Amino acid sequence: MSENHYLQLFPVPKVLECSDGRFHLPAQGSIVLAGEADRAALPAARRLQLTLSQVLQLNLSLSVGTRPSVRPVYHFSYSLLLPAQGYEIHVDENGIAVNYSSPEGAYYAAATLKQILQQCGRNLPFVHISDQPDFAARGLMIDISRYKIPKLETLFRIVDFMADLKLNQLQLYIEGSPFAYESFPQVWELETPITGEEILQLDAYCQERYIELVPNQNSFGHMEGWLTRPEFNALAEIPEGFMLPENMYDSDMYPEGLFMHPGTFHTENPEVLQLLATMYDDLLPYFTSKYFNVGCDETYELGLGKSKAAADADGKGQLYLSFLQKIHGLVLERGKTMQFWGDIIIQHPKLIPRLPKDIVAMEWGYSAAHPFEADTLKFREAGIPFYVCPGTSSWNSLTGRSDNMMANLRSAAIHGKNNGAIGYLITDWGDFGHWQHLPISYAGFAYGAAVAWNVENNLEADVAAYLNTSVFHDRAGKIGQLLLDLGNYYKLESGIVRPNDTEMSMLLRTPLQQVQLVGKLTVEHFDQLEQYLAEIEARLEQPELECADAGLVVAELRNGIHFVKHAVQLARIKKQLADGPGTLQPELIHRQIKDLDILLHHYRQLWLQRNRPGGLEQSVSKLVRLRAEYTRLAAELTGSAAL
């Protein structure tokens, strides 16, 4: 790749060579498909036609076949020699030639041309681009199960975002009731779930952009939404719930232990498979994908309740594998290829070779130090195809954890490619209320897509510049770096590693009188955090966004900053409570109540802009509880002062 090129393409192609000279796009001419066989490139040609109209106000016609009367400005030609999903672009004095290996390759060429047109206008540099992906499957998974279910138009926006980045798989994570199961209306009747008809619309929208909409339904653990209901409770391993083992939670956040509602199926109950079969038959007909992600992660209580005797006799790993094989049978009966989260089976490496060979393991991990290299090697050696599944680090963070996100996505790409992963899935979760707003995840979407497309050339890809130019259309060129910096406030906390969390987010979720989390935090930490946030808030005046949702984006970022600022003040209050509440003034708590009211008011308004109303009150429930605790504390302080 030339070191002197002046095109800033994202993802960076495998080969990008610029030379002297410019081709000026004429006002008249055609986008030509070389022959009848090239009609497969018609979606790409139409996408290019739309780009020319939107970016340059040029209206070029489509033409099939070459003839003297047609002036070919763009020329699409099929090439048998190019690799799968590959393409070439050549710009010289004669125009723009696109060679492609498949309709997808042509479509990705059109995505690259869109960036070139946005940067160069009608004067295109002479350039040669040769490109193809490192990972055949490059996906994004959105959590729609932690109360926040996007509106259909929001999902369309995400799909368009993906198409520009050459991602080709979308999964909507389902547990509980975010989908309207037609056989179980009682499960979702008080919610606003996505319906089968909406899935049909979304599936068609994805197909038009060469994105595969993969059904994703957790099927073993994380079944609390079903197993806490009276009609399904008997299907649980421990129907009454249980205390999570001490090594599986943060003792600073849960000093008295962590109670878990029943969430894992009792594997020996035949009614479990009957329930899953009905759920699958409600869900799967709306998807055209050949894949089905059945989840099966974090089966915390497996072997601790009804199946303890079987686990003691045969081993917990064997218990897990046996049920996984039964689920595999259900999936095969429905003509799908099964994907499943690999976190449990990786704990029993001797059992991995016994997995069905047509299964796909999804190796997930979200820390910078996650052992992608060692774990994926186990699947590779057993002959089990696998994806690497890093994350955006947006959840439980309020405004992101940028450095961890970049390191996690980068590590997954490097080790996934080296060990032969067939796919790369960016995961975006919403634990504990899904408080982060959608733009907080954009940097992770973009960087993950870049390294999934081409690892080597994109390790240092300029995410901030891409967000500025192609996502937010910021004339000032400021918003991208601001987002990344905002996502690094966590580095000013205590320095204790909090997996998939930040201390400010944790403080907002814990009872007011619980002060263990501030034990390692000092006044200096709070001062530094407030100064850092004030500087970022001031910088938020600088961007000049021209994206369609510009006002909403700025409001969402302000609300995210407000979350963190409120948490810092809460930390100061908890610190005083830990030292003895005698120094606290009722006026301080009353100000905090008013601040929380404003925060919640704006949060509710913003939620409804992109998401369905169902789940909103559950999302804010911990904050509503915090307000009540503030009120009680203020009353106690007022009473004490009166005495």
C-alpha positions in Angstrom: 0.0 0.0 0.0 1.4 3.4 -0.9 2.4 5.5 2.0 1.6 8.7 0.1 -2.0 8.2 -0.8 -4.3 11.0 0.2 -7.6 9.0 0.3 -8.7 8.2 3.8 -10.7 5.0 3.3 -12.3 3.1 6.1 -11.8 0.2 6.4 -8.4 0.6 4.9 -8.2 -1.7 1.8 -5.6 -4.4 1.3 -4.1 -2.5 -1.6 -4.5 1.3 -2.2 -2.3 2.9 -4.8 -2.8 6.5 -5.9 -1.0 8.0 -8.9 -0.8 11.4 -10.6 -3.8 12.5 -12.5 -7.5 13.2 -12.0 -10.7 12.0 -13.6 -13.4 14.6 -13.7 -16.8 13.1 -13.5 -19.0 14.3 -16.4 -22.5 15.5 -15.8 -23.8 13.1 -18.4 -22.9 9.4 -18.8 -23.9 5.9 -17.6 -23.2 3.3 -15.0 -22.6 0.3 -17.2 -23.0 -3.4 -16.4 -20.7 -5.0 -18.9 -23.1 -7.7 -20.0 -26.2 -9.7 -19.2 -24.3 -11.8 -16.7 -23.4 -8.6 -14.8 -27.0 -8.0 -13.8 -26.1 -9.5 -10.4 -24.3 -6.2 -9.8 -27.5 -4.3 -10.2 -28.0 -3.6 -6.5 -24.4 -2.2 -6.3 -25.0 0.0 -9.4 -28.2 1.3 -7.9 -26.5 2.1 -4.7 -23.8 4.0 -6.6 -26.5 5.8 -8.6 -28.1 6.9 -5.3 -24.8 8.1 -3.9 -24.1 10.2 -6.9 -27.5 11.8 -6.6 -27.2 12.5 -2.9 -23.5 13.5 -2.7 -23.0 15.3 -6.1 -26.5 15.8 -7.4 -25.5 13.9 -10.5 -28.1 11.7 -12.3 -26.3 8.9 -14.2 -28.4 6.3 -16.0 -28.0 2.5 -15.8 -27.1 0.6 -18.9 -26.6 -3.2 -19.5 -24.1 -4.0 -22.2 -21.5 -1.9 -24.0 -22.4 0.0 -27.1 -20.9 3.0 -29.0 -23.8 5.3 -28.1 -23.3 4.8 -24.3 -20.6 6.7 -22.4 -19.5 4.5 -19.6 -18.4 6.6 -16.6 -18.6 3.6 -14.3 -18.0 0.1 -15.7 -18.9 -3.1 -13.6 -17.4 -6.4 -14.8 -17.5 -9.8 -13.3 -14.1 -11.5 -12.7 -13.7 -15.2 -12.0 -10.2 -14.6 -10.7 -11.1 -12.5 -7.7 -11.6 -14.1 -4.2 -15.0 -14.3 -2.5 -16.4 -10.9 -1.7 -13.4 -9.3 -3.3 -13.3 -6.4 -5.7 -11.0 -4.1 -7.6 -11.4 -0.4 -8.5 -9.3 1.3 -11.1 -9.7 5.0 -11.9 -7.8 6.5 -14.9 -8.4 8.9 -17.7 -11.0 6.6 -19.2 -13.2 6.5 -16.1 -13.9 4.1 -13.2 -13.7 0.4 -13.7 -15.0 -2.0 -11.1 -14.2 -5.7 -11.1 -16.0 -8.0 -8.7 -16.2 -11.7 -7.8 -19.8 -11.8 -6.5 -22.7 -9.4 -6.0 -21.5 -8.7 -2.5 -18.1 -7.7 -3.8 -19.7 -5.3 -6.2 -21.7 -3.8 -3.4 -18.6 -3.4 -1.2 -16.9 -1.6 -4.2 -19.9 0.8 -4.2 -19.4 1.4 -0.5 -15.7 2.3 -1.1 -16.7 4.6 -4.0 -19.2 6.4 -1.7 -16.3 7.4 0.5 -14.2 8.5 -2.5 -17.0 10.7 -3.8 -17.6 12.2 -0.4 -13.9 13.1 -0.1 -13.1 14.1 -3.7 -16.3 15.3 -5.3 -16.3 15.2 -9.0 -12.5 15.1 -9.3 -11.4 11.6 -8.6 -7.7 10.7 -8.2 -6.2 8.0 -10.4 -6.2 5.1 -8.1 -6.0 1.3 -8.0 -7.7 -0.6 -5.1 -7.7 -4.3 -4.6 -9.6 -5.5 -1.6 -11.1 -8.5 0.1 -12.1 -9.4 3.7 -10.1 -11.4 6.2 -13.2 -12.8 7.9 -16.0 -14.2 5.7 -18.7 -13.3 8.3 -18.4 -9.9 9.9 -21.3 -9.2 12.2 -22.9 -7.0 14.8 -25.1 -8.2 17.7 -27.4 -5.7 19.3 -28.9 -6.6 22.8 -32.7 -6.0 22.6 -33.4 -7.9 25.9 -32.3 -5.5 28.6 -35.5 -3.4 28.3 -34.4 -1.3 25.3 -36.0 -2.5 22.1 -35.2 -0.2 19.2 -37.9 1.1 16.9 -37.8 -0.3 13.4 -36.5 2.9 11.9 -33.6 2.8 14.4 -32.7 -0.8 13.3 -32.8 0.4 9.7 -30.4 3.2 10.6 -28.1 0.6 12.2 -28.3 -1.6 9.1 -27.3 1.3 6.9 -24.4 2.1 9.2 -23.3 -1.6 8.8 -23.6 -1.5 5.0 -21.2 1.4 4.8 -18.7 -0.6 6.8 -19.1 -3.8 4.8 -20.5 -5.8 7.7 -22.6 -8.7 6.5 -24.4 -10.2 9.5 -26.8 -8.8 12.1 -28.1 -10.5 15.3 -30.7 -9.2 17.7 -30.0 -10.9 21.1 -33.2 -12.3 22.6 -33.9 -13.4 26.1 -37.1 -12.8 28.0 -39.8 -11.2 25.9 -38.5 -8.7 23.3 -40.1 -10.8 20.6 -43.8 -11.3 20.2 -44.1 -15.1 20.4 -47.5 -16.0 18.9 -47.8 -19.1 21.1 -47.1 -17.1 24.3 -48.9 -13.8 24.2 -49.1 -13.7 28.0 -45.3 -13.4 28.1 -45.2 -10.1 26.3 -48.7 -8.6 26.5 -47.5 -5.7 28.7 -44.5 -5.0 26.5 -43.8 -3.5 23.1 -41.8 -6.3 21.5 -40.6 -6.6 17.9 -43.1 -8.7 15.9 -42.7 -11.4 13.3 -44.0 -9.0 10.7 -41.4 -6.4 11.6 -38.7 -9.1 11.4 -39.9 -9.8 7.9 -39.4 -6.1 7.0 -36.0 -6.0 8.7 -34.9 -9.2 7.0 -35.8 -7.9 3.6 -34.0 -4.6 4.3 -30.9 -6.5 5.4 -31.0 -8.7 2.3 -31.0 -5.7 0.0 -27.7 -4.7 1.6 -26.2 -8.2 1.7 -26.6 -8.5 5.4 -27.8 -11.7 6.9 -30.2 -11.3 9.7 -29.4 -14.2 12.1 -32.0 -15.3 14.7 -30.5 -15.2 18.2 -32.5 -16.8 21.0 -30.9 -17.8 24.3 -32.0 -21.4 25.1 -30.3 -22.7 28.3 -29.1 -20.0 30.8 -30.4 -16.4 31.0 -34.0 -17.7 30.9 -35.1 -15.6 33.9 -37.8 -13.9 31.9 -39.5 -17.3 31.5 -38.5 -19.3 34.6 -39.7 -16.6 37.0 -43.2 -16.9 35.6 -45.5 -19.4 37.5 -46.3 -21.4 34.4 -42.7 -22.1 33.6 -41.0 -22.1 37.1 -41.0 -25.9 37.4 -38.7 -26.1 34.4 -35.9 -24.4 36.4 -32.8 -26.1 37.8 -33.4 -24.2 41.1 -36.9 -22.8 41.0 -36.6 -20.7 44.1 -33.4 -18.9 43.0 -29.9 -19.1 44.4 -26.9 -17.2 45.7 -24.2 -16.7 43.0 -20.8 -18.2 44.1 -18.5 -15.7 45.6 -15.9 -15.8 42.8 -18.5 -14.7 40.2 -19.4 -11.2 41.4 -17.8 -8.0 42.8 -17.9 -8.1 46.6 -17.6 -4.3 46.8 -20.9 -4.0 44.9 -22.6 -7.0 46.6 -21.1 -7.2 50.1 -23.9 -9.4 51.3 -23.8 -11.7 48.2 -25.7 -11.7 45.0 -29.1 -13.5 44.8 -30.0 -14.7 41.3 -33.5 -15.5 40.1 -33.9 -18.9 38.4 -32.3 -18.7 35.0 -31.1 -22.1 33.9 -33.3 -25.0 32.6 -33.5 -28.3 34.3 -32.0 -30.3 31.5 -33.7 -33.6 32.3 -37.3 -32.3 32.2 -38.8 -33.2 28.8 -41.1 -30.2 28.9 -38.0 -28.0 28.4 -37.4 -29.2 24.9 -41.1 -28.9 24.1 -41.0 -25.3 25.2 -37.9 -24.6 23.2 -39.4 -26.3 20.1 -42.5 -24.1 20.3 -40.4 -20.9 20.8 -38.2 -21.8 17.8 -41.3 -22.5 15.7 -42.6 -19.0 16.6 -39.3 -17.3 15.9 -37.5 -19.0 13.0 -40.0 -18.8 10.2 -39.5 -15.0 10.0 -35.8 -15.3 9.2 -34.2 -16.4 5.9 -30.7 -17.0 7.5 -29.3 -20.5 7.5 -27.8 -19.8 11.0 -29.4 -19.8 14.4 -27.6 -18.6 17.6 -29.0 -20.5 20.5 -26.9 -18.8 23.2 -26.4 -21.3 26.1 -23.9 -19.1 28.0 -23.6 -18.5 31.7 -25.5 -21.5 32.9 -24.7 -20.5 36.5 -26.7 -23.0 38.5 -26.3 -26.0 36.3 -25.6 -29.0 38.5 -26.4 -27.2 41.7 -30.0 -28.0 42.0 -32.2 -30.8 40.5 -29.4 -32.1 38.5 -26.8 -32.2 41.3 -26.7 -36.0 41.5 -26.2 -36.3 37.7 -23.5 -33.7 37.8 -21.7 -35.4 40.6 -21.9 -38.7 38.8 -21.0 -37.7 35.2 -19.6 -34.2 35.6 -21.1 -30.8 35.0 -19.4 -30.6 31.6 -21.1 -33.8 30.4 -24.5 -32.5 31.7 -24.0 -29.3 29.6 -22.8 -31.1 26.5 -25.7 -33.6 26.6 -28.3 -30.8 26.7 -26.4 -28.9 24.0 -26.6 -31.9 21.8 -30.4 -32.1 22.3 -30.7 -28.4 21.3 -28.6 -29.2 18.3 -31.1 -31.8 17.3 -34.0 -29.2 17.5 -32.0 -26.8 15.3 -31.2 -29.5 12.7 -34.8 -30.4 12.5 -35.5 -26.8 11.5 -32.9 -26.7 8.8 -30.5 -24.3 10.5 -26.8 -24.4 11.4 -26.4 -23.9 15.1 -24.2 -21.2 16.7 -23.7 -21.2 20.5 -21.7 -19.2 23.0 -18.5 -21.0 23.9 -17.8 -19.9 27.4 -19.1 -23.0 29.2 -17.6 -25.7 27.0 -14.2 -24.0 27.0 -14.1 -24.8 30.7 -14.2 -28.5 29.7 -11.7 -28.7 26.9 -11.7 -32.5 26.8 -15.3 -32.4 25.7 -14.8 -29.9 22.8 -13.9 -32.7 20.3 -17.3 -34.3 21.0 -19.2 -31.3 19.8 -21.1 -31.8 16.5 -18.8 -30.8 13.7 -21.4 -28.7 12.0 -21.8 -26.5 15.0 -20.3 -23.0 15.3 -18.7 -21.9 18.6 -18.9 -18.2 19.5 -15.9 -17.4 21.5 -16.7 -14.2 23.5 -14.8 -12.1 25.9 -14.8 -8.3 26.6 -11.6 -7.4 28.4 -8.4 -6.2 26.8 -6.7 -9.3 28.2 -9.3 -11.9 27.2 -7.4 -15.1 26.1 -8.7 -15.3 22.5 -5.4 -16.9 21.4 -5.6 -19.8 23.8 -9.4 -20.4 23.7 -9.7 -20.3 19.9 -6.8 -22.7 19.6 -8.8 -25.3 21.5 -11.7 -25.0 19.0 -9.3 -25.1 16.1 -7.5 -28.2 17.3 -10.9 -30.0 17.8 -12.0 -29.1 14.3 -14.9 -27.0 15.5 -15.6 -23.8 13.4 -15.7 -20.7 15.5 -16.3 -16.9 15.5 -14.5 -14.4 17.8 -16.9 -12.2 19.6 -15.5 -9.1 21.3 -17.6 -6.1 22.4 -18.0 -2.4 22.2 -17.5 -2.0 26.0 -20.4 0.4 26.0 -22.6 -1.4 28.6 -22.4 -0.6 32.3 -20.2 2.3 31.3 -22.6 5.2 30.8 -20.4 6.7 28.0 -18.1 3.8 27.0 -14.6 2.4 27.9 -12.7 3.4 24.8 -9.2 2.0 25.4 -10.5 -1.3 26.6 -12.9 -1.5 23.6 -10.1 -0.8 21.1 -7.8 -3.4 22.7 -10.5 -6.0 23.0 -11.6 -5.7 19.3 -8.0 -5.6 18.1 -7.0 -8.8 20.1 -10.0 -10.7 18.8 -9.2 -9.8 15.2 -5.5 -10.7 15.5 -5.9 -14.0 17.2 -9.1 -14.9 15.4 -7.4 -14.5 12.0 -4.3 -16.3 13.1 -6.3 -19.3 14.4 -8.7 -19.5 11.5 -12.0 -18.0 12.8 -14.7 -18.1 10.2 -16.4 -15.0 11.6 -16.1 -11.9 13.7 -19.1 -10.7 15.7 -19.1 -7.3 17.5 -21.4 -7.5 20.5 -23.2 -4.6 22.1 -24.9 -5.4 25.3 -27.3 -3.5 27.6 -26.9 -5.0 31.1 -28.7 -3.4 34.0 -31.0 -1.1 32.1 -29.1 -0.3 28.9 -28.3 3.2 30.1 -25.8 4.1 27.3 -27.2 5.9 24.3 -26.7 4.4 20.8 -24.0 6.8 19.6 -21.8 5.7 22.5 -21.4 2.4 20.6 -20.6 3.8 17.2 -16.8 3.8 17.7 -16.9 0.2 18.6 -19.1 -0.7 15.6 -16.7 1.2 13.3 -13.4 -0.1 14.7 -14.7 -3.6 14.9 -15.8 -3.5 11.3 -12.5 -2.2 10.2 -10.3 -4.9 11.8 -12.9 -7.6 10.8 -12.5 -6.5 7.1 -8.7 -6.3 7.2 -6.7 -6.9 10.3 -3.2 -5.7 9.3 -4.1 -2.5 7.6 -6.7 -1.4 10.2 -5.0 -1.9 13.6 -4.4 1.9 13.7 -7.4 2.9 11.7 -8.5 6.4 12.3 -11.9 5.8 13.9 -12.4 9.4 15.0 -11.9 10.7 11.4 -14.4 8.2 10.1 -17.0 9.2 12.7 -16.4 12.8 11.8 -16.7 12.5 8.1 -19.0 9.5 7.4 -21.3 9.2 10.4 -21.8 12.6 12.0 -20.8 14.8 9.1 -19.0 17.1 11.5 -17.7 20.2 9.6 -15.5 21.0 12.6 -14.0 17.5 12.7 -14.3 17.3 16.5 -17.0 14.8 17.5 -15.1 11.6 16.8 -12.2 12.3 19.2 -14.6 13.7 21.7 -16.5 10.4 21.8 -13.4 8.4 22.3 -12.2 10.8 25.1 -15.6 10.7 26.8 -15.3 6.9 26.8 -12.0 7.1 28.8 -13.3 8.8 31.9 -13.1 5.3 33.6 -9.3 5.6 33.6 -9.6 8.4 36.2 -11.4 6.0 38.7 -9.7 4.0 41.4 -7.7 1.8 39.0 -9.3 -1.4 40.3 -10.3 -3.7 37.4 -14.0 -3.9 37.3 -14.9 -6.4 34.5 -17.4 -5.0 32.0 -18.2 -2.1 34.3 -17.1 1.3 35.6 -17.3 2.4 39.2 -19.5 5.4 38.4 -22.1 3.1 36.7 -21.9 0.7 39.7 -22.5 3.5 42.2 -25.7 4.4 40.5 -27.0 0.8 40.8 -26.1 0.2 44.4 -28.2 1.3 47.5 -27.3 4.7 48.8 -26.2 3.4 52.2 -23.9 0.9 50.6 -20.5 2.6 50.6 -17.9 -0.1 49.9 -17.4 1.0 46.3 -16.0 4.4 47.4 -13.4 2.8 49.7 -10.6 3.1 47.1 -11.9 6.4 45.7 -10.6 9.7 47.0 -11.5 13.4 46.8 -8.7 13.7 44.3 -10.4 11.1 42.0 -13.7 13.1 42.2 -11.9 16.4 41.4 -10.1 14.9 38.4 -13.3 13.3 37.1 -15.3 16.5 37.4 -12.6 18.6 35.7 -12.3 16.0 32.9 -16.0 15.9 32.3 -16.3 19.7 32.4 -13.6 20.0 29.7 -15.5 17.4 27.5 -18.8 19.2 28.1 -17.2 22.5 26.9 -15.8 20.7 23.8 -19.3 19.6 23.0 -20.0 23.2 21.9 -17.4 22.8 19.1 -18.8 20.1 16.7 -20.9 21.2 13.7 -22.9 18.1 13.0 -24.9 17.8 9.7 -26.2 14.3 10.2 -30.0 13.8 10.1 -30.1 13.3 13.9 -27.6 15.9 14.9 -29.6 17.5 17.6 -30.5 14.1 19.1 -26.9 13.0 19.1 -25.7 16.1 21.0 -28.6 15.7 23.5 -27.7 12.0 24.1 -24.0 12.9 24.7 -25.0 15.6 27.2 -27.3 13.1 29.0 -24.5 10.6 29.1 -22.2 13.2 30.7 -24.9 14.1 33.1 -25.1 10.5 34.2 -21.4 10.4 35.0 -21.5 13.8 36.7 -24.4 12.8 38.9 -22.5 9.6 39.8 -19.4 11.6 40.9 -21.5 13.7 43.2 -23.2 10.5 44.5 -19.7 9.2 45.2 -18.9 12.3 47.2 -22.1 11.8 49.3 -21.3 8.1 49.8 -17.8 9.1 50.9 -19.3 11.4 53.6 -21.7 8.7 54.6 -18.8 6.3 55.1 -17.0 8.8 57.3 -20.2 9.5 59.2 -23.3 11.5 58.0 -22.8 14.3 60.5 -21.2 16.6 57.9 -23.9 16.1 55.3 -26.3 19.0 54.7 -29.9 18.5 53.7 -29.6 21.2 51.0 -26.9 19.0 49.2 -29.3 16.1 49.1 -32.1 18.3 47.9 -29.9 19.5 45.0 -29.0 16.0 44.2 -32.7 15.0 44.0 -33.4 17.9 41.7 -30.4 17.0 39.5 -31.6 13.4 39.3 -35.1 14.5 38.4 -33.7 16.5 35.5 -31.5 13.6 34.5 -34.4 11.2 34.4 -36.7 13.7 32.6 -34.2 14.0 29.7 -33.4 10.3 29.7 -37.0 9.4 29.3 -37.5 11.9 26.5 -34.3 10.6 24.7 -35.2 7.0 25.1 -38.5 7.5 23.2 -36.7 9.0 20.2 -35.0 5.8 19.1 -36.7 3.1 21.2 -40.1 1.6 22.1 -41.8 2.6 25.3 -41.9 -0.9 26.8 -39.0 -1.4 29.2 -38.4 2.3 29.9 -39.7 2.2 33.5 -37.8 -1.0 34.2 -34.6 0.7 32.9 -34.9 3.6 35.3 -36.1 1.6 38.3 -32.8 1.7 40.1 -32.6 5.4 39.6 -36.1 5.8 40.9 -35.1 3.8 43.9 -32.1 6.0 44.4 -34.3 9.1 44.4 -36.4 7.6 47.1 -33.3 6.9 49.1 -32.2 10.5 48.7 -35.6 11.6 50.0 -35.4 9.5 53.1 -31.8 10.7 53.8 -32.8 14.3 53.4 -35.7 13.7 55.8 -33.3 12.1 58.3 -30.8 14.9 58.0 -33.5 17.5 58.4 -34.9 15.7 61.5 -31.4 15.5 63.0 -30.8 19.2 62.4 -34.1 20.0 64.1 -33.0 18.1 67.2 
